[in-house]
Amino acid sequence: MILSFFDQFMSPVFLGVPLMALAMTLPWALFPLPSSRWLKNRLTTLQSWFINRFTQQLLLPVNLGGHKWAALFASLMLFLITMNMLGLLPYTFTPTTQLSLNLGLAVPLWLATVLIGMRNQPTHALGHLLPEGTPGPLIPVLIIIETISLFIRPLALGVRLTANLTAGHLLIQLISTAAFVLLPLMPTVAILTSTVLVLLTLLEVAVAMIQAYVFVLLLSLYLQENV
C-alpha cells in the first residue's frame, strides 16, 4: 500500500519508451494558436491580459538590461502552470514532480544569471560573497558560507517545486483513499472527508499556480542581482 502511493510519481513508460517528453510537449497544444488579429476571442484576450500583468509585476524591480528576459520568464511561467494544473486531473502524470526535470530547468537559468553578472560587472557579482564591513577574522568563513549559499540556490528552486507538488498529490491520494474506505463503514465521516478533499483540491490548484510564480520570481531576483 505504501509503495502504491508513490507509483503516481514514476515516469510513464510505454513499450519500453519513456513518455516524459510527450508529457512535457502535449500541454503546449492547449494554448491558442497565433493569429493575425490582436484580439481574436475572449480566451486570447484573457491570456494576453494575464501575460502582460504577470510580466509587468515580475520585471518591475528588474533593471532595463534584464527586460530582454521577459519572453523567457512568461513562457516558463505558462509552461509550469500548465503542467502543474494538468497534473491534478485523474490518470495524468505531473512532470514537475520529478526533481531531475526541475533541476534541469533551474540550474541552466541560474547559471545564466551568474555568468551574466560575471561578464557585465564581475566586481559587483563577486562582492556578494563578502558583505561590506566584515571583520578580518570572519572573511574566510563568510566567503565559504556565501559561496555555498550561492550554489544551493538552484537546488532550492528544484526541491521547493518538487516537494510542494509531491506533498499535495500524496495528501489528495491519502484523503481520497480514506473517503473510499470509510464510505461503506461510516458514510457521515466519508462525506466530511470528501468535503476536506474538495477543499484540498482547490488549495492544490492555488499551490500549482503559486509555485510556478515563485519559481520564476526567484529567477528574476537572481537576475536582478547580476544585471
C-alpha positions as CSV (number, residue, x, y, z in Angstrom):
1,M,0.0,0.0,0.0
2,I,2.8,2.4,0.8
3,L,4.6,1.8,-2.5
4,S,1.3,2.3,-4.5
5,F,1.1,5.8,-3.1
6,F,4.4,6.7,-4.9
7,D,3.6,4.9,-8.1
8,Q,2.0,8.1,-9.4
9,F,5.4,9.8,-9.4
10,M,7.1,7.1,-11.6
11,S,7.9,8.3,-15.1
12,P,5.4,6.7,-17.5
13,V,6.8,4.1,-19.9
14,F,5.0,2.6,-22.9
15,L,6.6,-0.4,-24.7
16,G,9.9,0.5,-23.1
17,V,9.8,4.1,-24.4
18,P,9.8,6.9,-21.7
19,L,6.9,9.2,-22.1
20,M,8.4,12.2,-20.2
21,A,9.0,14.1,-23.4
22,L,5.4,13.5,-24.5
23,A,4.0,14.6,-21.2
24,M,6.0,17.9,-21.5
25,T,5.1,18.5,-25.1
26,L,1.3,17.9,-25.1
27,P,0.4,20.9,-22.7
28,W,1.6,23.3,-25.4
29,A,-1.2,22.0,-27.7
30,L,-3.8,23.6,-25.3
31,F,-2.5,27.2,-25.9
32,P,-4.3,29.3,-28.5
33,L,-2.6,29.4,-31.9
34,P,-1.1,32.8,-33.1
35,S,-3.5,34.9,-35.1
36,S,-3.1,37.9,-37.4
37,R,-5.6,39.8,-35.2
38,W,-4.5,41.4,-31.9
39,L,-7.6,40.2,-30.0
40,K,-9.1,37.1,-31.6
41,N,-11.6,36.0,-28.9
42,R,-12.2,36.2,-25.2
43,L,-9.7,33.4,-24.4
44,T,-6.9,35.1,-26.3
45,T,-7.8,38.4,-24.7
46,L,-7.7,36.9,-21.2
47,Q,-4.4,35.2,-22.0
48,S,-2.8,38.4,-23.3
49,W,-4.0,40.3,-20.2
50,F,-2.6,37.7,-17.9
51,I,0.8,37.6,-19.6
52,N,1.0,41.4,-19.7
53,R,0.1,41.8,-16.0
54,F,2.5,39.0,-14.9
55,T,5.4,40.4,-17.0
56,Q,4.8,43.9,-15.6
57,Q,4.8,42.8,-12.0
58,L,7.7,40.4,-12.4
59,L,10.0,42.9,-14.2
60,L,9.1,45.9,-12.0
61,P,12.2,45.6,-9.8
62,V,14.5,44.5,-12.6
63,N,16.7,46.9,-14.5
64,L,16.2,47.6,-18.1
65,G,19.0,45.3,-19.0
66,G,17.0,42.3,-17.7
67,H,13.8,43.1,-19.6
68,K,15.1,41.0,-22.5
69,W,14.3,38.0,-20.3
70,A,10.5,38.9,-20.4
71,A,9.6,36.4,-23.1
72,L,11.6,33.6,-21.4
73,F,10.0,34.2,-18.0
74,A,6.5,34.4,-19.4
75,S,6.9,31.2,-21.4
76,L,8.4,29.4,-18.4
77,M,5.5,30.6,-16.2
78,L,2.9,29.3,-18.6
79,F,4.8,26.1,-19.1
80,L,5.0,25.4,-15.3
81,I,1.4,26.4,-14.6
82,T,0.1,24.2,-17.4
83,M,2.0,21.1,-16.3
84,N,1.1,21.7,-12.6
85,M,-2.6,22.2,-13.4
86,L,-2.9,19.2,-15.8
87,G,-1.2,17.0,-13.2
88,L,-4.2,17.5,-10.9
89,L,-6.5,15.7,-13.4
90,P,-7.2,12.0,-12.8
91,Y,-5.0,9.5,-14.6
92,T,-2.4,12.1,-15.6
93,F,1.3,12.4,-14.9
94,T,2.9,15.6,-13.5
95,P,6.4,16.0,-14.9
96,T,7.2,18.8,-12.4
97,T,7.1,16.2,-9.5
98,Q,10.4,14.9,-10.9
99,L,13.4,16.5,-9.3
100,S,15.5,15.9,-12.4
101,L,13.2,18.0,-14.5
102,N,13.1,20.8,-12.1
103,L,16.8,20.9,-11.6
104,G,17.2,20.8,-15.4
105,L,15.2,24.0,-15.6
106,A,16.7,25.7,-12.5
107,V,20.4,25.0,-13.0
108,P,20.9,26.4,-16.5
109,L,18.8,29.5,-15.8
110,W,20.5,30.2,-12.5
111,L,23.9,29.6,-14.2
112,A,23.0,32.0,-16.9
113,T,22.2,34.8,-14.4
114,V,25.6,34.2,-12.7
115,L,27.5,34.2,-15.9
116,I,25.8,37.4,-17.0
117,G,26.9,39.0,-13.7
118,M,30.4,37.8,-14.0
119,R,30.6,39.1,-17.6
120,N,29.0,42.5,-17.1
121,Q,30.0,43.5,-13.6
122,P,32.5,41.0,-12.1
123,T,33.4,43.2,-9.1
124,H,29.8,43.7,-8.1
125,A,29.0,40.0,-8.6
126,L,31.9,38.8,-6.5
127,G,31.1,41.5,-3.9
128,H,28.0,39.5,-2.9
129,L,30.4,36.9,-1.5
130,L,31.7,39.3,1.2
131,P,29.4,41.8,2.9
132,E,30.8,45.3,3.5
133,G,32.3,45.9,6.9
134,T,33.0,42.3,7.7
135,P,35.7,41.8,10.4
136,G,39.0,40.5,9.2
137,P,38.9,37.1,11.0
138,L,35.5,36.3,9.6
139,I,36.3,37.0,6.0
140,P,37.3,33.4,5.0
141,V,34.4,31.9,6.8
142,L,31.9,34.3,5.3
143,I,33.3,33.7,1.8
144,I,32.8,29.9,2.2
145,I,29.3,30.4,3.6
146,E,28.2,32.8,0.8
147,T,29.7,30.5,-1.9
148,I,27.8,27.5,-0.5
149,S,24.5,29.6,-0.3
150,L,25.1,30.7,-3.9
151,F,25.4,27.1,-5.2
152,I,22.4,25.9,-3.1
153,R,20.1,28.3,-5.0
154,P,19.3,26.1,-8.0
155,L,18.9,23.1,-5.7
156,A,16.5,25.1,-3.5
157,L,14.5,26.1,-6.6
158,G,14.1,22.5,-7.8
159,V,13.5,20.9,-4.4
160,R,10.8,23.6,-3.5
161,L,8.8,22.9,-6.6
162,T,9.1,19.2,-6.3
163,A,8.3,19.0,-2.6
164,N,5.2,21.1,-2.7
165,L,3.7,19.3,-5.6
166,T,4.6,15.9,-4.3
167,A,3.2,16.6,-0.9
168,G,-0.1,17.9,-2.4
169,H,-0.5,14.8,-4.6
170,L,0.2,12.5,-1.7
171,L,-2.3,14.3,0.5
172,I,-5.0,14.1,-2.2
173,Q,-4.4,10.4,-2.7
174,L,-4.4,9.6,1.1
175,I,-7.6,11.5,1.8
176,S,-9.4,10.1,-1.3
177,T,-8.4,6.6,-0.2
178,A,-9.7,7.2,3.3
179,A,-13.0,8.5,1.9
180,F,-13.4,5.5,-0.3
181,V,-12.7,3.1,2.5
182,L,-14.9,4.9,5.0
183,L,-17.9,5.2,2.6
184,P,-19.5,1.7,3.4
185,L,-18.5,1.8,7.0
186,M,-19.2,5.4,8.2
187,P,-21.0,7.4,5.4
188,T,-21.1,10.6,7.5
189,V,-17.4,10.6,8.1
190,A,-16.8,9.7,4.5
191,I,-18.9,12.8,3.4
192,L,-16.9,15.0,5.7
193,T,-13.7,13.5,4.4
194,S,-14.8,14.2,0.8
195,T,-15.5,17.8,1.7
196,V,-12.0,18.1,3.0
197,L,-10.8,16.5,-0.2
198,V,-12.6,19.1,-2.3
199,L,-11.1,21.9,-0.3
200,L,-7.7,20.4,-0.5
201,T,-8.1,20.1,-4.3
202,L,-8.9,23.8,-4.5
203,L,-5.8,24.5,-2.3
204,E,-3.7,22.5,-4.7
205,V,-4.9,24.4,-7.6
206,A,-3.7,27.6,-5.9
207,V,-0.4,25.9,-4.9
208,A,0.2,24.8,-8.5
209,M,-0.1,28.4,-9.7
210,I,1.8,30.0,-6.8
211,Q,4.7,27.6,-7.0
212,A,5.1,28.3,-10.7
213,Y,5.1,32.0,-9.9
214,V,7.6,31.7,-7.1
215,F,9.9,29.7,-9.3
216,V,10.0,32.4,-11.9
217,L,10.0,35.2,-9.3
218,L,13.2,33.9,-7.6
219,L,14.9,33.6,-11.0
220,S,14.0,37.2,-11.7
221,L,15.5,38.2,-8.3
222,Y,18.7,36.3,-9.1
223,L,18.8,38.1,-12.4
224,Q,18.4,41.5,-10.7
225,E,21.4,40.8,-8.6
226,N,23.6,40.3,-11.7
227,V,22.2,42.9,-14.1
